[in-house]
Amino acid sequence: MSRSGQIGVYTLLGLLALVLVVMLVLPFWFGMQAQARFAEAVDQLNRQGAPVLRLQTVRYDRGWLASRAETLVHHSELPFTLKLTHDLRHGPVHLPGLLNDEPALLMAMVESRLGPGETAGGPSLLIAQGRTRIALKGDVASQWRLDEVMTAMLGSNQPVWMRADYSAATGAATVQAQLPEANVQGPDGNDIRVSDLRLRLDARPGRHGRYLVGSYSVSLRYLRTGGIADMASIEQLRLRARASERGDRLDTELAVSFEQADTPAGRLGPARLVVQLNNLDAQAVERYVDAQASLLEDIDPMADPQALTAAVMPQLIEVVPQMLSQAELRVPALYLATADGALSADATLTLPALDASFAAMPMAVLTALDLEARVAVDAPLLRGELERALRTRLARARGAEFGEGGGLLREEIDEDAAAQSRSQLSVLAGQGYLSLVNDVYRTRITMREGSLLMNGKVLNPVALMPGAGASRP
């Protein structure tokens, strides 16, 4: 072999040796990076979940090619502790990814299992298992599935799953979950049936990373709960919450709707409610979040919730006035249909500039409120609700008990309630507080400079009191 050929062979062998050394060193380095990411994720979950949820890493054994970790999950509503067991395989190469048509280069692949903690007692039980991929740039993709035994306990033959994706560059996260069906029978005969429950969270850090902005939605096709005597159900329920930034202000919205709800009191629906709280001071929100984080460093919310509440209240009194100063509360949509008719409304309430003295002078704040609302109620619905309120009031006043032998007194109270309801609404319409058009009562409620008006007339509270109309002769 020529000298140049020998140099080429040596060079190739040197490169191969270098690559081998790098491949041997990289798993250890990626293991350190994965441990740091793991600790950051636990800290972030603790900040977002406090004071209800707290994670505690009790073990982290980092090896050369793989690591193992254990995390305890404490929840304020659970009388026991859950345990997460994690097996981490270090990057940079994940050969099974090639077989599954996935990128083979990554920081770590994590296999996790959720089960009872040591304080739960009893035999070991697998609740859920997950698979998380941590990319080279720190992006995270996680998929979880409820164990088959747990799925069967829910009365479902379809998988219950969750997926989460996180971008390290932007801090944005997307979480999706679905419960296709569940049918749980309680020991007292009550049961819960759920069909097609879906959850989705799209969030990213707000300015300075102190809080999250984005949207959260929940929907389900059908929910039934209770026993035979007190069964209640709801269909096509949708809930959506959002928060967005506008310069140094925050805008929020909550929307709830359903197609039909059956309760022991009757059938409702369709219904829709949209509530917006806009123009919040973002700096005040940041101050409150920072104050909460500082308190949680000194107080364990699980061990002493009363101490946490006592410590939070002064922070609220200090921060809330600035947070709500010049905020706007809007109800752009309110609609509810019942068997007796429908109710619809919209409203806007604007708060004045506030400072810490508002708690000592609440009446001064009330006089500075700016309110505009429109309400429309079908006449049969308003008459019926007013009759029910008057019937209860009259029964209490006369000491009536609607039991055996009380039929005559009950009939008398029903007649009086119906008469007073008609008289009350007639008085309100005659005084101009209400207008009756096409069997629909309408009114416009405003507040300016401390004066509350209905249809432009200063409100006389006595006229609105149940029983202010005619009484039984």
Summary of the structure (lengths in Angstrom):
residues: 473
radius of gyration: 31.1
end to end distance: 126.8
largest distance: 127.2
contacts: 1400
relative contact order: 0.05
helix: 33%
strand: 41%
